[in-house]
Amino acid sequence: MFIPLSSQGPVDVVAITPEAEVFLFDSKADRFRKNPNRKVYHRIYRVRSDIQKQLNVRIAYVNENTREIHFVPSL
């Protein structure tokens, strides 16, 4: 099956465990926003494309300051 893609691919990182499990990740900068009249900041979640859903790609939110990574869906 051929699925035309733009110049930007659906996967940034491929990880393979010693047990031969394959994980596909799309990396995004971890950003937060505060809604009006609220005091707490919330993560801005990105929507996976249809091809990313078919490939079971996880979004890896990378905090550049703390170097923490948050995976969605979780591992």
mmJSON file of the N, C-alpha and C atoms, coordinates in Angstrom:
{"data_MODEL":{"atom_site":{
"group_PDB":["ATOM","ATOM","ATOM","ATOM","ATOM","ATOM","ATOM","ATOM","ATOM","ATOM","ATOM","ATOM","ATOM","ATOM","ATOM","ATOM","ATOM","ATOM","ATOM","ATOM","ATOM","ATOM","ATOM","ATOM","ATOM","ATOM","ATOM","ATOM","ATOM","ATOM","ATOM","ATOM","ATOM","ATOM","ATOM","ATOM","ATOM","ATOM","ATOM","ATOM","ATOM","ATOM","ATOM","ATOM","ATOM","ATOM","ATOM","ATOM","ATOM","ATOM","ATOM","ATOM","ATOM","ATOM","ATOM","ATOM","ATOM","ATOM","ATOM","ATOM","ATOM","ATOM","ATOM","ATOM","ATOM","ATOM","ATOM","ATOM","ATOM","ATOM","ATOM","ATOM","ATOM","ATOM","ATOM","ATOM","ATOM","ATOM","ATOM","ATOM","ATOM","ATOM","ATOM","ATOM","ATOM","ATOM","ATOM","ATOM","ATOM","ATOM","ATOM","ATOM","ATOM","ATOM","ATOM","ATOM","ATOM","ATOM","ATOM","ATOM","ATOM","ATOM","ATOM","ATOM","ATOM","ATOM","ATOM","ATOM","ATOM","ATOM","ATOM","ATOM","ATOM","ATOM","ATOM","ATOM","ATOM","ATOM","ATOM","ATOM","ATOM","ATOM","ATOM","ATOM","ATOM","ATOM","ATOM","ATOM","ATOM","ATOM","ATOM","ATOM","ATOM","ATOM","ATOM","ATOM","ATOM","ATOM","ATOM","ATOM","ATOM","ATOM","ATOM","ATOM","ATOM","ATOM","ATOM","ATOM","ATOM","ATOM","ATOM","ATOM","ATOM","ATOM","ATOM","ATOM","ATOM","ATOM","ATOM","ATOM","ATOM","ATOM","ATOM","ATOM","ATOM","ATOM","ATOM","ATOM","ATOM","ATOM","ATOM","ATOM","ATOM","ATOM","ATOM","ATOM","ATOM","ATOM","ATOM","ATOM","ATOM","ATOM","ATOM","ATOM","ATOM","ATOM","ATOM","ATOM","ATOM","ATOM","ATOM","ATOM","ATOM","ATOM","ATOM","ATOM","ATOM","ATOM","ATOM","ATOM","ATOM","ATOM","ATOM","ATOM","ATOM","ATOM","ATOM","ATOM","ATOM","ATOM","ATOM","ATOM","ATOM","ATOM","ATOM","ATOM","ATOM","ATOM","ATOM","ATOM","ATOM","ATOM","ATOM","ATOM","ATOM"],
"id":[1,2,3,4,5,6,7,8,9,10,11,12,13,14,15,16,17,18,19,20,21,22,23,24,25,26,27,28,29,30,31,32,33,34,35,36,37,38,39,40,41,42,43,44,45,46,47,48,49,50,51,52,53,54,55,56,57,58,59,60,61,62,63,64,65,66,67,68,69,70,71,72,73,74,75,76,77,78,79,80,81,82,83,84,85,86,87,88,89,90,91,92,93,94,95,96,97,98,99,100,101,102,103,104,105,106,107,108,109,110,111,112,113,114,115,116,117,118,119,120,121,122,123,124,125,126,127,128,129,130,131,132,133,134,135,136,137,138,139,140,141,142,143,144,145,146,147,148,149,150,151,152,153,154,155,156,157,158,159,160,161,162,163,164,165,166,167,168,169,170,171,172,173,174,175,176,177,178,179,180,181,182,183,184,185,186,187,188,189,190,191,192,193,194,195,196,197,198,199,200,201,202,203,204,205,206,207,208,209,210,211,212,213,214,215,216,217,218,219,220,221,222,223,224,225],
"type_symbol":["N","C","C","N","C","C","N","C","C","N","C","C","N","C","C","N","C","C","N","C","C","N","C","C","N","C","C","N","C","C","N","C","C","N","C","C","N","C","C","N","C","C","N","C","C","N","C","C","N","C","C","N","C","C","N","C","C","N","C","C","N","C","C","N","C","C","N","C","C","N","C","C","N","C","C","N","C","C","N","C","C","N","C","C","N","C","C","N","C","C","N","C","C","N","C","C","N","C","C","N","C","C","N","C","C","N","C","C","N","C","C","N","C","C","N","C","C","N","C","C","N","C","C","N","C","C","N","C","C","N","C","C","N","C","C","N","C","C","N","C","C","N","C","C","N","C","C","N","C","C","N","C","C","N","C","C","N","C","C","N","C","C","N","C","C","N","C","C","N","C","C","N","C","C","N","C","C","N","C","C","N","C","C","N","C","C","N","C","C","N","C","C","N","C","C","N","C","C","N","C","C","N","C","C","N","C","C","N","C","C","N","C","C","N","C","C","N","C","C","N","C","C","N","C","C"],
"label_atom_id":["N","CA","C","N","CA","C","N","CA","C","N","CA","C","N","CA","C","N","CA","C","N","CA","C","N","CA","C","N","CA","C","N","CA","C","N","CA","C","N","CA","C","N","CA","C","N","CA","C","N","CA","C","N","CA","C","N","CA","C","N","CA","C","N","CA","C","N","CA","C","N","CA","C","N","CA","C","N","CA","C","N","CA","C","N","CA","C","N","CA","C","N","CA","C","N","CA","C","N","CA","C","N","CA","C","N","CA","C","N","CA","C","N","CA","C","N","CA","C","N","CA","C","N","CA","C","N","CA","C","N","CA","C","N","CA","C","N","CA","C","N","CA","C","N","CA","C","N","CA","C","N","CA","C","N","CA","C","N","CA","C","N","CA","C","N","CA","C","N","CA","C","N","CA","C","N","CA","C","N","CA","C","N","CA","C","N","CA","C","N","CA","C","N","CA","C","N","CA","C","N","CA","C","N","CA","C","N","CA","C","N","CA","C","N","CA","C","N","CA","C","N","CA","C","N","CA","C","N","CA","C","N","CA","C","N","CA","C","N","CA","C","N","CA","C","N","CA","C","N","CA","C","N","CA","C","N","CA","C","N","CA","C"],
"label_alt_id":[null,null,null,null,null,null,null,null,null,null,null,null,null,null,null,null,null,null,null,null,null,null,null,null,null,null,null,null,null,null,null,null,null,null,null,null,null,null,null,null,null,null,null,null,null,null,null,null,null,null,null,null,null,null,null,null,null,null,null,null,null,null,null,null,null,null,null,null,null,null,null,null,null,null,null,null,null,null,null,null,null,null,null,null,null,null,null,null,null,null,null,null,null,null,null,null,null,null,null,null,null,null,null,null,null,null,null,null,null,null,null,null,null,null,null,null,null,null,null,null,null,null,null,null,null,null,null,null,null,null,null,null,null,null,null,null,null,null,null,null,null,null,null,null,null,null,null,null,null,null,null,null,null,null,null,null,null,null,null,null,null,null,null,null,null,null,null,null,null,null,null,null,null,null,null,null,null,null,null,null,null,null,null,null,null,null,null,null,null,null,null,null,null,null,null,null,null,null,null,null,null,null,null,null,null,null,null,null,null,null,null,null,null,null,null,null,null,null,null,null,null,null,null,null,null],
"label_comp_id":["MET","MET","MET","PHE","PHE","PHE","ILE","ILE","ILE","PRO","PRO","PRO","LEU","LEU","LEU","SER","SER","SER","SER","SER","SER","GLN","GLN","GLN","GLY","GLY","GLY","PRO","PRO","PRO","VAL","VAL","VAL","ASP","ASP","ASP","VAL","VAL","VAL","VAL","VAL","VAL","ALA","ALA","ALA","ILE","ILE","ILE","THR","THR","THR","PRO","PRO","PRO","GLU","GLU","GLU","ALA","ALA","ALA","GLU","GLU","GLU","VAL","VAL","VAL","PHE","PHE","PHE","LEU","LEU","LEU","PHE","PHE","PHE","ASP","ASP","ASP","SER","SER","SER","LYS","LYS","LYS","ALA","ALA","ALA","ASP","ASP","ASP","ARG","ARG","ARG","PHE","PHE","PHE","ARG","ARG","ARG","LYS","LYS","LYS","ASN","ASN","ASN","PRO","PRO","PRO","ASN","ASN","ASN","ARG","ARG","ARG","LYS","LYS","LYS","VAL","VAL","VAL","TYR","TYR","TYR","HIS","HIS","HIS","ARG","ARG","ARG","ILE","ILE","ILE","TYR","TYR","TYR","ARG","ARG","ARG","VAL","VAL","VAL","ARG","ARG","ARG","SER","SER","SER","ASP","ASP","ASP","ILE","ILE","ILE","GLN","GLN","GLN","LYS","LYS","LYS","GLN","GLN","GLN","LEU","LEU","LEU","ASN","ASN","ASN","VAL","VAL","VAL","ARG","ARG","ARG","ILE","ILE","ILE","ALA","ALA","ALA","TYR","TYR","TYR","VAL","VAL","VAL","ASN","ASN","ASN","GLU","GLU","GLU","ASN","ASN","ASN","THR","THR","THR","ARG","ARG","ARG","GLU","GLU","GLU","ILE","ILE","ILE","HIS","HIS","HIS","PHE","PHE","PHE","VAL","VAL","VAL","PRO","PRO","PRO","SER","SER","SER","LEU","LEU","LEU"],
"label_asym_id":["A","A","A","A","A","A","A","A","A","A","A","A","A","A","A","A","A","A","A","A","A","A","A","A","A","A","A","A","A","A","A","A","A","A","A","A","A","A","A","A","A","A","A","A","A","A","A","A","A","A","A","A","A","A","A","A","A","A","A","A","A","A","A","A","A","A","A","A","A","A","A","A","A","A","A","A","A","A","A","A","A","A","A","A","A","A","A","A","A","A","A","A","A","A","A","A","A","A","A","A","A","A","A","A","A","A","A","A","A","A","A","A","A","A","A","A","A","A","A","A","A","A","A","A","A","A","A","A","A","A","A","A","A","A","A","A","A","A","A","A","A","A","A","A","A","A","A","A","A","A","A","A","A","A","A","A","A","A","A","A","A","A","A","A","A","A","A","A","A","A","A","A","A","A","A","A","A","A","A","A","A","A","A","A","A","A","A","A","A","A","A","A","A","A","A","A","A","A","A","A","A","A","A","A","A","A","A","A","A","A","A","A","A","A","A","A","A","A","A","A","A","A","A","A","A"],
"label_entity_id":["1","1","1","1","1","1","1","1","1","1","1","1","1","1","1","1","1","1","1","1","1","1","1","1","1","1","1","1","1","1","1","1","1","1","1","1","1","1","1","1","1","1","1","1","1","1","1","1","1","1","1","1","1","1","1","1","1","1","1","1","1","1","1","1","1","1","1","1","1","1","1","1","1","1","1","1","1","1","1","1","1","1","1","1","1","1","1","1","1","1","1","1","1","1","1","1","1","1","1","1","1","1","1","1","1","1","1","1","1","1","1","1","1","1","1","1","1","1","1","1","1","1","1","1","1","1","1","1","1","1","1","1","1","1","1","1","1","1","1","1","1","1","1","1","1","1","1","1","1","1","1","1","1","1","1","1","1","1","1","1","1","1","1","1","1","1","1","1","1","1","1","1","1","1","1","1","1","1","1","1","1","1","1","1","1","1","1","1","1","1","1","1","1","1","1","1","1","1","1","1","1","1","1","1","1","1","1","1","1","1","1","1","1","1","1","1","1","1","1","1","1","1","1","1","1"],
"label_seq_id":[1,1,1,2,2,2,3,3,3,4,4,4,5,5,5,6,6,6,7,7,7,8,8,8,9,9,9,10,10,10,11,11,11,12,12,12,13,13,13,14,14,14,15,15,15,16,16,16,17,17,17,18,18,18,19,19,19,20,20,20,21,21,21,22,22,22,23,23,23,24,24,24,25,25,25,26,26,26,27,27,27,28,28,28,29,29,29,30,30,30,31,31,31,32,32,32,33,33,33,34,34,34,35,35,35,36,36,36,37,37,37,38,38,38,39,39,39,40,40,40,41,41,41,42,42,42,43,43,43,44,44,44,45,45,45,46,46,46,47,47,47,48,48,48,49,49,49,50,50,50,51,51,51,52,52,52,53,53,53,54,54,54,55,55,55,56,56,56,57,57,57,58,58,58,59,59,59,60,60,60,61,61,61,62,62,62,63,63,63,64,64,64,65,65,65,66,66,66,67,67,67,68,68,68,69,69,69,70,70,70,71,71,71,72,72,72,73,73,73,74,74,74,75,75,75],
"pdbx_PDB_ins_code":[null,null,null,null,null,null,null,null,null,null,null,null,null,null,null,null,null,null,null,null,null,null,null,null,null,null,null,null,null,null,null,null,null,null,null,null,null,null,null,null,null,null,null,null,null,null,null,null,null,null,null,null,null,null,null,null,null,null,null,null,null,null,null,null,null,null,null,null,null,null,null,null,null,null,null,null,null,null,null,null,null,null,null,null,null,null,null,null,null,null,null,null,null,null,null,null,null,null,null,null,null,null,null,null,null,null,null,null,null,null,null,null,null,null,null,null,null,null,null,null,null,null,null,null,null,null,null,null,null,null,null,null,null,null,null,null,null,null,null,null,null,null,null,null,null,null,null,null,null,null,null,null,null,null,null,null,null,null,null,null,null,null,null,null,null,null,null,null,null,null,null,null,null,null,null,null,null,null,null,null,null,null,null,null,null,null,null,null,null,null,null,null,null,null,null,null,null,null,null,null,null,null,null,null,null,null,null,null,null,null,null,null,null,null,null,null,null,null,null,null,null,null,null,null,null],
"Cartn_x":[0.85,0.0,0.889,0.671,1.438,0.612,1.194,0.523,1.396,0.929,1.749,1.936,3.155,3.475,4.072,3.995,4.657,6.154,6.89,8.337,8.694,7.736,7.967,7.39,8.244,7.824,7.044,6.348,5.546,6.357,7.632,8.457,9.785,10.205,11.503,12.543,12.113,13.042,12.474,13.333,12.965,13.823,13.176,13.891,13.575,14.62,14.459,15.035,14.23,14.669,15.464,16.18,16.897,15.96,14.683,13.704,13.099,13.653,13.222,11.862,11.467,10.271,10.659,9.796,10.066,9.11,9.661,8.876,9.174,8.11,8.246,7.824,8.628,8.366,8.4,7.543,7.579,7.903,9.013,9.432,8.855,8.422,7.865,8.422,8.585,9.004,7.842,8.139,7.121,6.741,5.507,5.013,3.801,3.637,2.535,1.794,0.516,-0.271,-1.142,-1.432,-2.331,-3.622,-4.719,-6.012,-6.424,-7.195,-7.642,-8.367,-8.159,-8.783,-8.351,-7.231,-6.69,-5.29,-4.825,-3.486,-2.511,-3.018,-2.186,-1.908,-0.655,-0.277,-0.553,-0.987,-1.279,-0.479,-0.084,0.679,-0.185,0.418,-0.259,-0.017,-1.082,-0.98,-1.187,-0.407,-0.52,-1.346,-2.026,-2.852,-2.015,-2.08,-1.367,-2.115,-1.355,-1.967,-2.523,-3.29,-3.86,-2.767,-1.72,-0.631,0.101,0.253,0.888,0.04,-1.255,-2.143,-2.034,-1.969,-1.864,-0.54,0.525,1.849,2.088,1.135,1.252,2.444,2.55,3.612,3.227,4.198,3.994,4.602,3.971,4.524,5.432,6.666,7.631,7.786,7.212,7.325,8.62,9.522,10.845,10.927,11.189,11.402,12.876,13.164,14.543,15.301,14.606,15.269,15.624,14.67,14.888,15.341,15.253,15.601,14.686,13.503,12.52,11.746,11.298,10.528,9.217,8.127,6.789,6.245,5.839,5.376,3.86,3.259,1.815,1.593,0.882,0.475,1.695,1.514,2.633,3.187,4.408,5.068,4.614],
"Cartn_y":[-1.172,0.0,1.227,2.153,3.389,4.514,5.213,6.358,7.571,8.519,9.699,10.538,10.985,11.784,13.105,14.077,15.341,15.168,16.247,16.152,15.878,16.029,15.745,14.368,13.486,12.123,11.983,10.856,10.619,10.147,9.774,9.216,9.952,10.328,10.971,10.0,9.091,8.197,6.779,5.801,4.389,3.764,3.11,2.44,0.955,0.136,-1.315,-1.857,-2.632,-3.198,-4.476,-4.968,-6.241,-7.418,-7.295,-8.345,-8.168,-7.258,-6.982,-6.289,-5.584,-4.743,-3.451,-2.964,-1.732,-0.645,0.512,1.674,2.808,3.486,4.619,5.885,6.936,8.182,9.373,10.332,11.642,12.62,13.316,14.199,15.592,16.163,17.509,18.244,19.541,20.357,20.408,20.248,20.258,21.702,22.057,23.415,23.387,24.473,24.589,25.896,25.907,27.137,27.232,28.463,28.717,29.284,28.616,29.094,30.338,31.219,32.427,32.076,32.882,32.718,31.446,30.87,29.673,29.978,29.206,29.409,28.325,27.205,26.047,25.963,25.675,25.467,24.017,23.812,22.481,22.238,20.985,20.606,20.788,21.28,21.38,20.057,19.289,17.992,18.161,17.461,17.479,16.274,16.418,15.345,14.528,13.199,12.325,12.29,12.207,12.087,10.674,10.47,9.149,8.099,8.449,7.498,7.181,8.156,7.906,6.96,7.09,6.185,4.767,4.63,3.307,2.636,3.444,2.901,2.765,3.207,3.194,4.037,5.226,6.161,6.836,6.945,7.652,9.049,10.025,11.375,11.466,11.928,12.112,13.617,14.114,15.525,15.721,16.528,16.716,18.106,18.15,19.415,19.771,20.842,21.216,21.686,22.219,22.74,21.633,20.741,19.698,18.377,18.269,17.053,15.875,16.16,15.115,14.824,13.572,13.158,12.55,12.996,12.494,11.825,10.537,9.774,9.669,9.858,9.696,8.883,7.741,7.026,6.531,6.349,5.979,4.608,4.366,3.091,1.993],
"Cartn_z":[0.0,0.0,0.0,-0.918,-0.991,-0.411,0.557,1.161,0.902,0.106,-0.176,1.078,1.313,2.486,2.041,2.88,2.589,2.832,2.701,2.901,4.355,5.238,6.652,6.963,7.462,7.725,9.011,9.178,10.371,11.574,11.358,12.436,12.493,13.711,13.909,14.456,15.345,16.031,16.024,15.736,15.815,16.917,17.883,18.977,18.934,19.096,19.093,20.4,21.131,22.403,22.146,23.152,22.997,22.668,23.032,22.734,21.346,20.538,19.156,19.081,20.144,20.08,19.385,18.506,17.767,18.247,18.579,18.985,18.02,17.556,16.656,17.394,17.281,17.995,17.049,17.321,16.684,17.807,17.722,18.82,18.638,19.746,19.782,20.991,20.863,22.004,22.992,24.261,25.316,25.597,25.308,25.507,26.425,27.188,28.129,27.892,28.252,28.174,29.41,29.766,30.892,30.324,30.589,30.11,30.89,30.262,30.976,32.274,33.279,34.602,35.313,34.934,35.582,36.079,37.047,37.595,37.182,36.672,36.381,34.879,34.541,33.147,32.752,31.504,30.989,29.716,29.508,28.318,27.066,26.001,24.713,23.987,23.815,23.147,21.649,20.854,19.4,18.951,17.841,17.296,16.319,16.466,15.525,14.196,13.106,11.783,11.61,10.548,10.289,10.087,9.358,9.122,10.426,11.32,12.61,13.452,13.383,14.123,13.573,12.248,11.633,11.99,12.084,12.409,13.911,14.73,16.184,16.664,16.089,16.467,17.776,18.68,19.939,19.816,20.477,20.508,21.728,21.507,22.598,22.821,23.913,24.26,25.041,24.5,25.09,25.706,27.021,27.708,27.567,26.836,26.545,27.782,28.772,29.974,30.96,31.225,32.23,31.613,30.282,29.55,29.888,30.356,30.621,29.342,29.212,28.048,28.532,27.927,28.252,26.994,27.09,25.941,25.932,24.745,24.579,23.322,23.375,24.584,25.361,26.653,27.518,27.14,27.576,27.269,28.205],
"occupancy":[1.0,1.0,1.0,1.0,1.0,1.0,1.0,1.0,1.0,1.0,1.0,1.0,1.0,1.0,1.0,1.0,1.0,1.0,1.0,1.0,1.0,1.0,1.0,1.0,1.0,1.0,1.0,1.0,1.0,1.0,1.0,1.0,1.0,1.0,1.0,1.0,1.0,1.0,1.0,1.0,1.0,1.0,1.0,1.0,1.0,1.0,1.0,1.0,1.0,1.0,1.0,1.0,1.0,1.0,1.0,1.0,1.0,1.0,1.0,1.0,1.0,1.0,1.0,1.0,1.0,1.0,1.0,1.0,1.0,1.0,1.0,1.0,1.0,1.0,1.0,1.0,1.0,1.0,1.0,1.0,1.0,1.0,1.0,1.0,1.0,1.0,1.0,1.0,1.0,1.0,1.0,1.0,1.0,1.0,1.0,1.0,1.0,1.0,1.0,1.0,1.0,1.0,1.0,1.0,1.0,1.0,1.0,1.0,1.0,1.0,1.0,1.0,1.0,1.0,1.0,1.0,1.0,1.0,1.0,1.0,1.0,1.0,1.0,1.0,1.0,1.0,1.0,1.0,1.0,1.0,1.0,1.0,1.0,1.0,1.0,1.0,1.0,1.0,1.0,1.0,1.0,1.0,1.0,1.0,1.0,1.0,1.0,1.0,1.0,1.0,1.0,1.0,1.0,1.0,1.0,1.0,1.0,1.0,1.0,1.0,1.0,1.0,1.0,1.0,1.0,1.0,1.0,1.0,1.0,1.0,1.0,1.0,1.0,1.0,1.0,1.0,1.0,1.0,1.0,1.0,1.0,1.0,1.0,1.0,1.0,1.0,1.0,1.0,1.0,1.0,1.0,1.0,1.0,1.0,1.0,1.0,1.0,1.0,1.0,1.0,1.0,1.0,1.0,1.0,1.0,1.0,1.0,1.0,1.0,1.0,1.0,1.0,1.0,1.0,1.0,1.0,1.0,1.0,1.0,1.0,1.0,1.0,1.0,1.0,1.0],
"B_iso_or_equiv":[0.0,0.0,0.0,0.0,0.0,0.0,0.0,0.0,0.0,0.0,0.0,0.0,0.0,0.0,0.0,0.0,0.0,0.0,0.0,0.0,0.0,0.0,0.0,0.0,0.0,0.0,0.0,0.0,0.0,0.0,0.0,0.0,0.0,0.0,0.0,0.0,0.0,0.0,0.0,0.0,0.0,0.0,0.0,0.0,0.0,0.0,0.0,0.0,0.0,0.0,0.0,0.0,0.0,0.0,0.0,0.0,0.0,0.0,0.0,0.0,0.0,0.0,0.0,0.0,0.0,0.0,0.0,0.0,0.0,0.0,0.0,0.0,0.0,0.0,0.0,0.0,0.0,0.0,0.0,0.0,0.0,0.0,0.0,0.0,0.0,0.0,0.0,0.0,0.0,0.0,0.0,0.0,0.0,0.0,0.0,0.0,0.0,0.0,0.0,0.0,0.0,0.0,0.0,0.0,0.0,0.0,0.0,0.0,0.0,0.0,0.0,0.0,0.0,0.0,0.0,0.0,0.0,0.0,0.0,0.0,0.0,0.0,0.0,0.0,0.0,0.0,0.0,0.0,0.0,0.0,0.0,0.0,0.0,0.0,0.0,0.0,0.0,0.0,0.0,0.0,0.0,0.0,0.0,0.0,0.0,0.0,0.0,0.0,0.0,0.0,0.0,0.0,0.0,0.0,0.0,0.0,0.0,0.0,0.0,0.0,0.0,0.0,0.0,0.0,0.0,0.0,0.0,0.0,0.0,0.0,0.0,0.0,0.0,0.0,0.0,0.0,0.0,0.0,0.0,0.0,0.0,0.0,0.0,0.0,0.0,0.0,0.0,0.0,0.0,0.0,0.0,0.0,0.0,0.0,0.0,0.0,0.0,0.0,0.0,0.0,0.0,0.0,0.0,0.0,0.0,0.0,0.0,0.0,0.0,0.0,0.0,0.0,0.0,0.0,0.0,0.0,0.0,0.0,0.0,0.0,0.0,0.0,0.0,0.0,0.0],
"pdbx_formal_charge":[null,null,null,null,null,null,null,null,null,null,null,null,null,null,null,null,null,null,null,null,null,null,null,null,null,null,null,null,null,null,null,null,null,null,null,null,null,null,null,null,null,null,null,null,null,null,null,null,null,null,null,null,null,null,null,null,null,null,null,null,null,null,null,null,null,null,null,null,null,null,null,null,null,null,null,null,null,null,null,null,null,null,null,null,null,null,null,null,null,null,null,null,null,null,null,null,null,null,null,null,null,null,null,null,null,null,null,null,null,null,null,null,null,null,null,null,null,null,null,null,null,null,null,null,null,null,null,null,null,null,null,null,null,null,null,null,null,null,null,null,null,null,null,null,null,null,null,null,null,null,null,null,null,null,null,null,null,null,null,null,null,null,null,null,null,null,null,null,null,null,null,null,null,null,null,null,null,null,null,null,null,null,null,null,null,null,null,null,null,null,null,null,null,null,null,null,null,null,null,null,null,null,null,null,null,null,null,null,null,null,null,null,null,null,null,null,null,null,null,null,null,null,null,null,null],
"auth_seq_id":[1,1,1,2,2,2,3,3,3,4,4,4,5,5,5,6,6,6,7,7,7,8,8,8,9,9,9,10,10,10,11,11,11,12,12,12,13,13,13,14,14,14,15,15,15,16,16,16,17,17,17,18,18,18,19,19,19,20,20,20,21,21,21,22,22,22,23,23,23,24,24,24,25,25,25,26,26,26,27,27,27,28,28,28,29,29,29,30,30,30,31,31,31,32,32,32,33,33,33,34,34,34,35,35,35,36,36,36,37,37,37,38,38,38,39,39,39,40,40,40,41,41,41,42,42,42,43,43,43,44,44,44,45,45,45,46,46,46,47,47,47,48,48,48,49,49,49,50,50,50,51,51,51,52,52,52,53,53,53,54,54,54,55,55,55,56,56,56,57,57,57,58,58,58,59,59,59,60,60,60,61,61,61,62,62,62,63,63,63,64,64,64,65,65,65,66,66,66,67,67,67,68,68,68,69,69,69,70,70,70,71,71,71,72,72,72,73,73,73,74,74,74,75,75,75],
"auth_comp_id":["MET","MET","MET","PHE","PHE","PHE","ILE","ILE","ILE","PRO","PRO","PRO","LEU","LEU","LEU","SER","SER","SER","SER","SER","SER","GLN","GLN","GLN","GLY","GLY","GLY","PRO","PRO","PRO","VAL","VAL","VAL","ASP","ASP","ASP","VAL","VAL","VAL","VAL","VAL","VAL","ALA","ALA","ALA","ILE","ILE","ILE","THR","THR","THR","PRO","PRO","PRO","GLU","GLU","GLU","ALA","ALA","ALA","GLU","GLU","GLU","VAL","VAL","VAL","PHE","PHE","PHE","LEU","LEU","LEU","PHE","PHE","PHE","ASP","ASP","ASP","SER","SER","SER","LYS","LYS","LYS","ALA","ALA","ALA","ASP","ASP","ASP","ARG","ARG","ARG","PHE","PHE","PHE","ARG","ARG","ARG","LYS","LYS","LYS","ASN","ASN","ASN","PRO","PRO","PRO","ASN","ASN","ASN","ARG","ARG","ARG","LYS","LYS","LYS","VAL","VAL","VAL","TYR","TYR","TYR","HIS","HIS","HIS","ARG","ARG","ARG","ILE","ILE","ILE","TYR","TYR","TYR","ARG","ARG","ARG","VAL","VAL","VAL","ARG","ARG","ARG","SER","SER","SER","ASP","ASP","ASP","ILE","ILE","ILE","GLN","GLN","GLN","LYS","LYS","LYS","GLN","GLN","GLN","LEU","LEU","LEU","ASN","ASN","ASN","VAL","VAL","VAL","ARG","ARG","ARG","ILE","ILE","ILE","ALA","ALA","ALA","TYR","TYR","TYR","VAL","VAL","VAL","ASN","ASN","ASN","GLU","GLU","GLU","ASN","ASN","ASN","THR","THR","THR","ARG","ARG","ARG","GLU","GLU","GLU","ILE","ILE","ILE","HIS","HIS","HIS","PHE","PHE","PHE","VAL","VAL","VAL","PRO","PRO","PRO","SER","SER","SER","LEU","LEU","LEU"],
"auth_asym_id":["A","A","A","A","A","A","A","A","A","A","A","A","A","A","A","A","A","A","A","A","A","A","A","A","A","A","A","A","A","A","A","A","A","A","A","A","A","A","A","A","A","A","A","A","A","A","A","A","A","A","A","A","A","A","A","A","A","A","A","A","A","A","A","A","A","A","A","A","A","A","A","A","A","A","A","A","A","A","A","A","A","A","A","A","A","A","A","A","A","A","A","A","A","A","A","A","A","A","A","A","A","A","A","A","A","A","A","A","A","A","A","A","A","A","A","A","A","A","A","A","A","A","A","A","A","A","A","A","A","A","A","A","A","A","A","A","A","A","A","A","A","A","A","A","A","A","A","A","A","A","A","A","A","A","A","A","A","A","A","A","A","A","A","A","A","A","A","A","A","A","A","A","A","A","A","A","A","A","A","A","A","A","A","A","A","A","A","A","A","A","A","A","A","A","A","A","A","A","A","A","A","A","A","A","A","A","A","A","A","A","A","A","A","A","A","A","A","A","A","A","A","A","A","A","A"],
"auth_atom_id":["N","CA","C","N","CA","C","N","CA","C","N","CA","C","N","CA","C","N","CA","C","N","CA","C","N","CA","C","N","CA","C","N","CA","C","N","CA","C","N","CA","C","N","CA","C","N","CA","C","N","CA","C","N","CA","C","N","CA","C","N","CA","C","N","CA","C","N","CA","C","N","CA","C","N","CA","C","N","CA","C","N","CA","C","N","CA","C","N","CA","C","N","CA","C","N","CA","C","N","CA","C","N","CA","C","N","CA","C","N","CA","C","N","CA","C","N","CA","C","N","CA","C","N","CA","C","N","CA","C","N","CA","C","N","CA","C","N","CA","C","N","CA","C","N","CA","C","N","CA","C","N","CA","C","N","CA","C","N","CA","C","N","CA","C","N","CA","C","N","CA","C","N","CA","C","N","CA","C","N","CA","C","N","CA","C","N","CA","C","N","CA","C","N","CA","C","N","CA","C","N","CA","C","N","CA","C","N","CA","C","N","CA","C","N","CA","C","N","CA","C","N","CA","C","N","CA","C","N","CA","C","N","CA","C","N","CA","C","N","CA","C","N","CA","C","N","CA","C","N","CA","C","N","CA","C","N","CA","C","N","CA","C"],
"pdbx_PDB_model_num":[1,1,1,1,1,1,1,1,1,1,1,1,1,1,1,1,1,1,1,1,1,1,1,1,1,1,1,1,1,1,1,1,1,1,1,1,1,1,1,1,1,1,1,1,1,1,1,1,1,1,1,1,1,1,1,1,1,1,1,1,1,1,1,1,1,1,1,1,1,1,1,1,1,1,1,1,1,1,1,1,1,1,1,1,1,1,1,1,1,1,1,1,1,1,1,1,1,1,1,1,1,1,1,1,1,1,1,1,1,1,1,1,1,1,1,1,1,1,1,1,1,1,1,1,1,1,1,1,1,1,1,1,1,1,1,1,1,1,1,1,1,1,1,1,1,1,1,1,1,1,1,1,1,1,1,1,1,1,1,1,1,1,1,1,1,1,1,1,1,1,1,1,1,1,1,1,1,1,1,1,1,1,1,1,1,1,1,1,1,1,1,1,1,1,1,1,1,1,1,1,1,1,1,1,1,1,1,1,1,1,1,1,1,1,1,1,1,1,1,1,1,1,1,1,1]
}}}
